[in-house]
Amino acid sequence: MQTKRILVIMAHPDDAEISCGGTVARWAKEGKEIRYLICTSGEKGTKDPTVSPHSLAEKREQEQLRSAKILGVKKISFLRHKDGELRDSQGLRNDISLLIRGFKPDIVVTQDPWRIYELHPDHRECGFAVCDAVVAARDHLFLPALQDVGLDAYGPREIYFCFPEKPDMVIDITDFMPIKLSALSQHKTQTERVPDWRERIIKINARMAEKENFKYGEAFKRLILTSKKL
């Protein structure tokens, strides 16, 4: 079955570019329609005590817009939940379910909440919220008010989890490493405090492709969803 629409759901600006930027660029070149859903604006993502969270949030959203445009992303939605305090709450699940029903993605991409020793709480909560929201989006007895406004139940075919402990799929991004690095370079609030960020990213993506017949890759855990119930 042909994949036409992909929804990438991440906790912060720059998470998508780091974890799946090359894959997004590849998909965009193949003609797929890609949207981002960013749960927070990353307003706590700085070591500079002179920067206010409000100004940082504005900068990071603008960085995300520029970065996504480079990769070929069609649209970005910012939910603006509090950075560092993201929770797998009913409100967050409803927000995600609403967009899933409206956009009808074939694939949802998100952070792996089961990754061992995943330190950042927002990454874990984002992944869990996406899993819960997929169930609410696909089952018609959840969120009945959405059906009243024409957003019927809809379930994506697959979920791709980024940076998994045990990946079962590696996508070749060798030809898309330059555009991935270009997109990441737009996140200056983050990259300027890590002088060797390019080398780090290159090493990560080279390591992910070590067992493959290509130079650079991005690894995922692929969850194929079915309508069968036990």
C-alpha positions, 0 to 999 in steps of 0.5 A: 500500500502506497504511503502518502502522508506522514506525521512526525510528532516530537517533544521539542524543536530540533528533535525531528532533525536529529532523529529522522531529518535525513529520512524526512528529506528522503520522503519529501523528495519521494513526494510524500506529504509530511507534517510536524507536530511539536509538543513544546517550544523548547523554552528551557533549552538553554544554558544562558541565564540571560535568556528569557523562556519567552524569547527562547520559545519564539526563536526556537519556533522560528528555527524549526520553521526554517529547518523544516522548510529545508527538509520539505515539510509542508506544515508545522503545528506547535502545541506549546505545552510547557517544556520539561513538564510534558505529560501524557495527559488527556489534553495532550492525547486529545490534541494529537488524536485531533490532528491524526484524525484530521490529517490521516497519516499513513505513518506516525513517527515519534520518540521511543518511550521504552528506550533504556535510560532515556533521561529527558522526561519530555521524550518519554512522555511524548512517545507514550502520549502518541501511542495513547493518542493513536488508540483514541484516534482509531477507535470510534468510541473515543472522542465522540465530539470529533465525529460530530464535526466530521472527524471520524475515527482513523488509525495510521498503518504504522508507527516508527519509533526513533532512536530505539534500543533494538531497531528493526529498520534502518533507512539509507540517508547517505544522499541526504546527510548534507540536507540533514546537516543544513536543516540542523544548522538552523537550530542555532540556539542549540548547535552554537553551544556544541562546537563539534555537533556536525561530527557527532551527528555524522558519527551517530548516523554512520554507526547506525549504518554499520551493518548495512551496505550504505554509509549513513542511516537512521534507525527505527523500531517499526510497529505495524498496526492492525485492526485485529483484537485478541 
